[in-house]
Amino acid sequence: MTLSKRFRTLLFSALSLLLIPLTAMQFTNEVQWSLFDFVIMGALLTLMATGLELILRKIEHPQNRIVWIIALFFVGAIIWAELAVGIFNTPFAGT
């Protein structure tokens, strides 16, 4: 099984976002991520990239694509916010 060039680019772009907190950790004590944080965020970004690829492959109508992509990013942002600060006070909430 080979991955398409677009999907490889999406995965690389998503995972390269992890360089932002890694770099910030080198310059400030305000960012304190553990290995677990990087793994969880890497999984979330990978799932979002996979979802985006599926949307781009399966949904043909441009307006429907836009709606699905916005929904994907909204759900990803909500999950990220919950894991980071706990906006819904679930057991998975960060501190």
Helices and strands as residue ranges (DSSP letters): H 5-16, H 19-27, H 35-58, H 62-85
